[in-house]
Amino acid sequence: MPLDFKISTQSETGGRRAQLVLPHQTVETPVFMPVGTAGTVKAVPQNILEDLGAQIILGNTYHLYLRPGHEPIRRMGGLHRFISWPRAMLTDSGGFQVFSLSELRKVTDEGVRFRSHLDGSSHFFTPEHSMDVQIALGADIAMAFDECTEYPADRTRAEESLRLTMAWARRSLDHHTAHRHEVPWDEEQGCRTQCLFGIVQGGMYPDLRKESAERLVEMNFDGYAIGGLSVGEPRDLTLEMISEVLPLLPKDKPRYVMGVGYPDEIEQYARMGVDMMDCVLPTRAARHGLLFTSEGRLNIKGKRYAEDQGPPDPACDCMVCRRYSRAYLRHLMHSGEALSATLNSIHNLAYYLGIMKRVRATCGGADAR
Ligand SMILES: [Zn+2]
C-alpha cells in the first residue's frame, strides 16, 4: 500500500502544505522533527514534547541497537511503547553514527564492521541487519542503509561511496519489503505498516546527486531523503545540492533533508518544497546556553543578563518564556543545574516548531492553519 501523502496547498516558491498519514500520527508538513537520540529528546519529557506540538521525533538506530538493544525493545512492544511516545517516529539507518562515532570501522561491499564507542565490542552492520533492527524498533518510517559521504571528498571517493550506497539501497528495499510486516505493532495498527525512505548521496557533485536521485526513484521508495549535507560544507553548497535534487524527486512523495539546520535555513528549505527536516541543533545549542529567538541568537551565559527580568524571547509564548526570566535561565546555566538544559531546550524546540507552523500557515490556500 503506497504511503498516504496528501498535498493540500502549494506556494509559488515550491513550498507545499501536506498531510503525511503514518501509522501512529497524521503529520502536518512541512515538519521539523526533534532528535531523540537514545530514546529521549535530551532533557525534555515526552508530555512536554506533546504540549509543544511535536508530531514526529527521531530515534537513532546505532545508539538503541547498542543500548538497550533492539531485541529487548521489540519484546517490549517496540520503541513507541518503550519510551511512551504515541505519535510518529522515524529511525535513521545507523549508518551516520557508525561512520562518525565508532572506531576501527572496515567497510566492504557486504557491510561495515565497527567497534562500539561504548565498550569496544565488535559489530557488523549490513543493509539487511539495519532493516531488521529498524523493523524491531518499529518506527513509522525507516531509512535505507547508506554511507554518508564525508566533506570534502574527491570525485573518485564520492563515486565509490555512491556505488556502495546505491547497492545498499536496493538490498535495504528488498529486505524491508519482505519483512516490514514484522514490526512489533503491526497487528494493532491494521493496514498501515512501516515505510522506507531512500537516501540521495553523491557528495557535492551535482551529476552524482542526479544519478543517485534517478536510480532511487526507479527503485520506488515510499519517500526520499537528501543525506550527506551539513557535514561541514559552506552553506551555499548545501543550498545548491538541495536545489539540484528537489526537482528530481517525485512531487507526490515526501522529501526529507537530513540534519539541517539553523532557523533561517529550515524556513528557506521548507519554502522550497522540503517536507521534513531534523537537527540536533536546537537541543544541543540549548545545553550550551545558546537560545534562538525572534531577535537573533542569545547566549544566556552573558553577564548582561544577570539581572534581566525579561523573558528569553519577548515574541515567544512558550511555557518557558511565559514564566521565566533571562536572569533565572542564566543563573541555572551558571550553577550547572539540570533544569537549565530542560528549559533552554523547551524554548529552542518551541522556536523551531513555531517556524514550521508559520510556514504551514503561509503555504497558500485559505484552509491553511
Ligand atoms: Zn520561548
Residues whose N, C-alpha, C, O or C-beta is under 5 A from the ligand:
A	BS01	ZN	D313 C316 C318 V320 C321 H347 A350
